[in-house]
Amino acid sequence: MNASCDETLTLQETASHGPLTIELWIARELCLQPLPQTTMLSDAPLQVRVKNTGPTPVQLVAAVPDAVFVTRVWDADRPAAPLDMSEGPPPESVPTTTVDIASGEAWETAPLSGYLNFLSPDLLEGTYMGDGTALDPALKLRRVVGLEVRFAASVNSGTGFAPVVQTLKGSIEAVVLPMKQDAQ
């Protein structure tokens, strides 16, 4: 999206569920450009990778694209202040996909984007330098945002389908770029 932000996917958390290893990958940074509007919507990618570490193939049935959804968002500087989120479609309106994952192979969900709504005043409010002085608005502002993500699917590892629901946590650094100055 922007050359001044690092959107490289990084491993945030790993969990084991039977023969599966479930990994949460989130972009390092989320670029936000201050706008006259009050809401900024992110598009930094987030995805889950499912690895089959067992000796036999597994079959996975997952919703597309909602096998992964964000269940909670918080500002790491102010954990008691949740950030606004958009709700996804109701579960019955979501199609599914069936994939076979061979032993030692992995399957990745489609990258999820547009999962955070930021209210500009809330994001910028109370941002100070270490000595207590207000941060110069021309500087790049950063806020760490915590994310709780849930992955849900059905998995058949040879004995019939069983639900797999895994909650993973991670974070992304929201970077507010300086306002562009009009050329004189």
C-alpha positions as CSV (number, residue, x, y, z in Angstrom):
1,M,0.0,0.0,0.0
2,N,2.7,2.5,1.0
3,A,6.5,2.3,0.5
4,S,7.1,3.8,4.0
5,C,5.3,1.0,5.8
6,D,6.5,-2.6,6.2
7,E,3.6,-5.0,5.3
8,T,5.8,-8.1,5.4
9,L,3.8,-11.0,7.0
10,T,5.3,-12.1,10.3
11,L,4.6,-15.1,12.4
12,Q,2.6,-14.0,15.5
13,E,1.5,-17.2,17.3
14,T,1.5,-21.0,16.7
15,A,-0.9,-23.6,18.2
16,S,-1.1,-27.4,17.8
17,H,-4.4,-29.2,17.2
18,G,-3.9,-32.9,16.7
19,P,-1.9,-33.4,13.5
20,L,-2.2,-29.7,12.6
21,T,0.0,-26.7,13.4
22,I,-2.0,-23.5,13.1
23,E,-0.1,-20.3,12.6
24,L,-1.2,-16.6,12.7
25,W,0.6,-14.3,10.3
26,I,0.1,-10.5,10.4
27,A,1.7,-7.6,8.5
28,R,4.4,-5.8,10.6
29,E,2.9,-2.4,10.0
30,L,-0.4,-0.8,9.0
31,C,-0.2,2.5,7.2
32,L,-2.7,5.2,8.1
33,Q,-2.8,8.5,6.3
34,P,-4.6,11.3,8.3
35,L,-7.7,12.3,6.5
36,P,-10.5,14.9,7.2
37,Q,-12.8,11.9,7.8
38,T,-13.0,10.4,11.2
39,T,-12.6,6.8,10.2
40,M,-9.6,5.0,8.6
41,L,-10.0,1.4,7.5
42,S,-6.9,-0.8,7.3
43,D,-6.0,-3.1,4.5
44,A,-2.8,-4.7,6.0
45,P,-2.9,-8.4,5.4
46,L,-3.6,-11.1,8.0
47,Q,-3.8,-14.8,7.4
48,V,-3.7,-18.3,9.0
49,R,-1.4,-21.1,7.7
50,V,-2.4,-24.7,8.6
51,K,0.4,-27.3,8.4
52,N,-0.2,-31.0,8.5
53,T,2.6,-32.4,10.8
54,G,1.0,-35.8,11.0
55,P,2.0,-39.0,9.1
56,T,-1.2,-39.2,7.0
57,P,-3.1,-36.7,4.8
58,V,-6.0,-34.7,6.3
59,Q,-9.0,-33.2,4.7
60,L,-10.1,-29.7,5.8
61,V,-13.4,-27.9,5.2
62,A,-13.3,-24.2,5.8
63,A,-15.5,-21.2,5.2
64,V,-14.4,-18.9,2.4
65,P,-13.1,-16.3,3.3
66,D,-14.3,-16.4,6.8
67,A,-12.4,-19.4,8.2
68,V,-10.5,-16.6,9.9
69,F,-12.2,-13.7,11.7
70,V,-11.1,-11.0,14.1
71,T,-12.9,-11.5,17.5
72,R,-11.3,-8.7,19.5
73,V,-9.1,-5.6,18.9
74,W,-7.5,-3.4,21.5
75,D,-5.0,-0.5,21.7
76,A,-2.0,-1.9,23.5
77,D,-1.4,1.6,25.1
78,R,-5.0,1.6,26.4
79,P,-6.2,-2.0,26.6
80,A,-9.5,-1.0,28.2
81,A,-10.4,1.0,25.1
82,P,-11.6,-1.4,22.4
83,L,-11.4,-0.2,18.8
84,D,-14.4,-0.3,16.5
85,M,-14.7,-3.4,14.2
86,S,-16.9,-4.2,11.3
87,E,-19.0,-7.4,11.4
88,G,-18.7,-10.0,8.7
89,P,-21.5,-11.7,6.9
90,P,-23.8,-14.1,8.8
91,P,-22.3,-17.7,8.9
92,E,-25.1,-19.2,6.7
93,S,-24.2,-16.9,3.8
94,V,-20.6,-18.0,3.6
95,P,-19.5,-20.6,1.0
96,T,-17.0,-23.3,2.0
97,T,-13.9,-24.9,0.4
98,T,-12.6,-28.5,0.9
99,V,-8.8,-29.0,0.7
100,D,-6.6,-32.0,1.1
101,I,-3.3,-31.4,3.0
102,A,-0.7,-34.0,2.5
103,S,1.7,-34.9,5.3
104,G,4.3,-32.1,5.6
105,E,2.3,-29.7,3.5
106,A,0.4,-26.5,4.4
107,W,-2.7,-24.6,3.3
108,E,-3.1,-20.9,3.7
109,T,-6.3,-18.9,4.1
110,A,-6.8,-16.0,1.7
111,P,-5.2,-12.8,3.2
112,L,-7.8,-11.0,5.3
113,S,-7.9,-7.2,5.0
114,G,-10.2,-4.3,6.0
115,Y,-10.5,-5.9,9.4
116,L,-9.8,-2.7,11.5
117,N,-11.7,0.6,11.7
118,F,-9.7,3.4,13.3
119,L,-11.3,6.5,14.7
120,S,-8.7,9.1,13.9
121,P,-9.1,11.2,17.1
122,D,-8.9,8.1,19.3
123,L,-5.8,6.9,17.6
124,L,-4.0,10.2,17.8
125,E,-5.2,11.3,21.3
126,G,-2.7,11.1,24.1
127,T,0.4,10.4,22.0
128,Y,3.3,11.9,23.9
129,M,7.1,11.8,23.7
130,G,9.0,10.1,26.6
131,D,9.5,13.4,28.4
132,G,5.8,14.2,28.5
133,T,5.6,16.8,25.8
134,A,3.1,16.3,23.0
135,L,4.4,14.6,19.9
136,D,5.0,16.9,16.9
137,P,2.1,16.1,14.5
138,A,4.6,16.2,11.6
139,L,6.3,13.1,12.9
140,K,5.3,9.6,12.2
141,L,3.0,8.4,15.0
142,R,2.9,4.7,16.0
143,R,0.4,2.7,18.1
144,V,0.5,-1.0,18.7
145,V,-2.8,-2.7,18.2
146,G,-3.6,-6.1,19.7
147,L,-5.6,-8.6,17.7
148,E,-7.4,-11.8,18.7
149,V,-8.2,-14.0,15.8
150,R,-10.3,-17.2,15.6
151,F,-9.8,-19.9,13.0
152,A,-12.6,-22.4,12.5
153,A,-12.8,-25.5,10.2
154,S,-13.7,-29.1,10.1
155,V,-10.9,-31.6,9.8
156,N,-10.9,-35.3,8.9
157,S,-7.6,-37.1,9.7
158,G,-9.0,-40.5,8.9
159,T,-11.5,-41.0,11.6
160,G,-14.3,-38.7,10.5
161,F,-14.8,-34.9,10.6
162,A,-14.2,-33.0,13.8
163,P,-14.4,-29.3,14.4
164,V,-11.3,-27.3,14.9
165,V,-11.6,-23.9,16.6
166,Q,-8.4,-22.1,17.5
167,T,-8.0,-18.6,19.0
168,L,-4.7,-16.9,18.3
169,K,-3.3,-13.5,19.4
170,G,-1.0,-11.1,17.7
171,S,-0.4,-7.5,17.1
172,I,0.3,-4.9,14.4
173,E,1.9,-1.6,14.6
174,A,-0.4,1.1,13.3
175,V,1.7,3.9,11.7
176,V,0.1,7.3,11.1
177,L,2.0,9.0,8.4
178,P,2.6,12.8,8.5
179,M,0.0,14.9,6.8
180,K,1.1,15.8,3.3
181,Q,1.9,19.4,2.9
182,D,0.7,21.3,-0.1
183,A,3.5,22.4,-2.4
184,Q,4.1,26.1,-2.3
